[in-house]
Amino acid sequence: MLTQRNSIHMLVDIKQNDNWYFTTFQNSRAQFVGRPQEAQVLTNDLKQLL
C-alpha cells in the first residue's frame, strides 16, 4: 500500500574553494489536520515544480 505524504525539505550546501559541501538537511512532514484542501494546494504547487 502506497501512502502519499507531503513533506517540506531544507537542504543547505556551502561552496568552498570550488568544492560543494553538504551541511544541513531537514525533513518536516507537512500536516494539514482538518484542512485537506490546503494539502491538495501544496501537492499541486509541488507537482508544478517537477
C-alpha positions in Angstrom: 0.0 0.0 0.0 1.4 3.4 -1.1 0.8 6.3 1.2 1.2 9.8 -0.2 2.6 12.4 2.1 3.7 15.9 1.6 7.0 16.9 3.2 9.0 20.1 3.2 12.7 19.7 2.8 15.5 22.1 3.5 19.0 21.4 2.1 22.0 23.7 2.7 25.2 23.4 0.8 28.4 25.5 1.1 30.8 26.2 -1.8 34.4 26.5 -0.6 37.4 26.6 -2.8 35.3 25.4 -5.8 34.0 22.4 -3.8 30.5 21.9 -2.6 29.8 20.6 0.9 26.5 19.3 2.2 25.9 20.8 5.6 22.2 20.6 6.6 19.2 18.5 5.8 15.8 18.8 7.4 12.7 16.8 6.5 9.4 18.0 8.0 6.1 16.4 7.3 3.5 18.9 6.1 0.4 18.2 8.2 -2.8 19.9 7.5 -5.1 18.4 10.1 -8.7 19.3 9.3 -7.6 21.2 6.2 -7.4 18.7 3.3 -7.9 21.4 0.7 -4.6 23.0 1.8 -2.8 19.7 1.5 -4.1 19.5 -2.1 -2.9 23.0 -2.8 0.6 22.1 -1.6 0.6 18.9 -3.7 -0.5 20.9 -6.8 2.3 23.5 -6.2 4.9 20.8 -5.8 3.8 19.0 -8.9 4.2 22.2 -10.9 7.9 22.4 -9.8 8.7 19.0 -11.2 
